[in-house]
Structures are given as structure tokens and as C-alpha cells.
Amino acid sequence: MADETGIRGAVAAITELLEEAECLRLIAAGGVGRIGYTGRFGPTILPVNFALQDQAIVFRTGQDSPMGEDLRTGIADAEYKVAFEVDEIIPATREGWSILIQGSAHHVDSGPELAEARQSGVQAWAGGEKDLFIRIVPDRITGRRVRRADPPAG
């Protein structure tokens, strides 16, 4: 017999909204995320290795890379609005979580801030010289977890 999903034997999914503290806990170890922004050729989404440092996202790119150029406003102290997404998906169980961070990205170029960003230990997704650190300071952090509901007893 099919359940409410229309799939025989399937267990319904439950979506839980995550508190900001749980979102930060889930991404605390760093890893791979995706940065989304409007670039010179339109909407752009790219994977990057990241670290979480003082509740901000830190990653590296090339000084003259397309992303480095796209995220440069040309206005002193101006920041670029971006989205950053991290998730963990378990295909076999169709469960996982997804975190969305929205905020301002800026080039890390002051001495103390640069020293701190280097301490994060984050390495660039692609090899090569990636000496530009970018920090995303969150304005909004949201997340959700998808899990399977326990099947009814009996």
C-alpha cells in the first residue's frame, strides 16, 4: 500500500528549521561550501573550501581571479552582498541538512585581519597561488534538516 507520498513503503520526510547556533555547530569544522553572487556575467555559484572563524566564513581565491575581481566593489570600505551555502546530504536515506548564510563579503587586506585569516588554515579549492582571503560576515543564518519520520508502529 502506498503512503501519503504515493511511494510504496516510503516514509514521509520531516523538515526541521534549525536555530542559528545549530547551523554554526554543523559548519564549525569547515569543508566545502558554495558562494553565490552576481558576477559580471550574471548569477554565479562556485565551490570553495572554507573555515568558520569568529562566526564568519573565510576562504581563499586568487588576487586577480574572476571571483576576486567580481567581489571587488571599487569603493573604499564597501562590501558585496553574497549567499553562502553548506550542506550534507545522505542520498541512501534522503536525509541531510542545508545551511544558508547571507551577508557581506570583503577582501581581507589589513595586517591584523589578514594574520587572523591565515590562522584559519583554510586552503583554496583549486591549487595554485590563492593569496586573497575573503571573509563573509553573516547578516542572516538559516538552516533546515530533512529526516525520515519514524514509520507507524504495528
N, C-alpha and C positions, 0 to 999 in steps of 0.2 A: 504494500500500500504506500502511496506517495504521501509525503508530509506537506506542510504549508509552502515549502519551496518548490513543490512539484517534482522533486527528485526522490526516487525510491530509496528509502533508507538514509537519506541525508539528515543531518542535524542542523537546525537553524543556527544562524550566526547571531551573535550579540555584539553590538558596537558600544564600547565604553569610552566616554570622554575622559581624558587624562588631565590631572592637575599639573600646573607648571612645574612643581617640584619633582613629580614623577617623570615628566618629559626630560628634565635636566639629568635626572638619575639614569635614565635609559641611554642618553647620548654621552654620558660623562667619560666613557672610555675612548671616545673619538672613533675614527674609522673613515668610511666613505659616505659622503653626502652629495647632494646636488644643489648647485647655486642656480637660481633663476633670475634673470634681469632682462631689461630691454636694451639690446645692443644696437650697434649701427646698422645691422641687417634685420632687426626685428627681435621677437622673443627668442631668448637663448637660455638653454639649460645645459650645464656641464657638470660632470662628476669631479670632485676634488677630495683629497684626503684632508681631514680636519682634526683639530683638537678643540676641546672645550676649556677655556681659560677665563676664570673670573666671570662665569656665566655669559661669555661671548664666544663666538665661533672664530677660530683663527685658521687660515690656510695660506698656501704659497702659490705664486704664479711667477711668470717671467716679467721682468721690468717693462719690456716692450711687447709683451704678448697681446693678442687681441682682447682678452679679458681685462688685462691691466689697463689698456687704453680705453676700453668701453666703460670701465668703472671710474675713470678719471673725469671729474666734472670740469676742471679748468678754473674753478672758483675756489679761492682760499677758504679752508675750513668747511666747504660744502661736502655733503655726504650723499651717496647714491642709495636709493631705496631698492632692496632686493628681497627675495624669498630664498630660504634655505631649507631643504627637506632631507630628513634622515629616516630610514625605515628598516624594519626587519620583517621579512616575510617567510613563512614556512609553507611552501607550496603543497606538501603532502597533506597537511591538516587544514590548509586555507585559513591559517591564523597569523597574527603578527601585530605590529604596531607601526604608526607613522607619526612623525613629529614635524611640524611646520614652524619655522622661525621667520618672522618678518621684521625687518629693521634696516638700519643704515650700515652700509659698507664703506670703509675708508682705508686708504693706503696707510700702512704703518711706517712712518719715516722719522719720528722723533727718537732721539737717543734712548731714553728710558723705556719708552713703549716698545721700541724695536728689540731691546735687550730682553724684555719680558716675553715678547712673541717668540724669540729664538729659544727661550727656555721651555716652550711648549713641546719642543721636539718634533713638531709636525714636519713631514716630508711631502714633497709635491707628488701628485698623482702620476704624472709623466716625469721621466728622468730629465736630466739636463739642468742648466742653471736657472733656478727659480728663486731669485733673491728678493722678490717683492712679497711681503706679508700683507694680507688683507684681514681686517677684523670686522666682524658683523656684530653690532651691538643691538640686541633684540628690543623691539618695541612691543612685540606680541609673540607669545609662545603657546601653541596649541598642539594637541595630540589626541590620538584615538587608538584604541586597541580593539582588534577583532578577534573574538574567540568563539568556539563552538559551545552552544548551550548543552548542558547535560541532557542526555536522552531521558524521556519519561521512564520512571520505574515501572516494571511489570510488563 
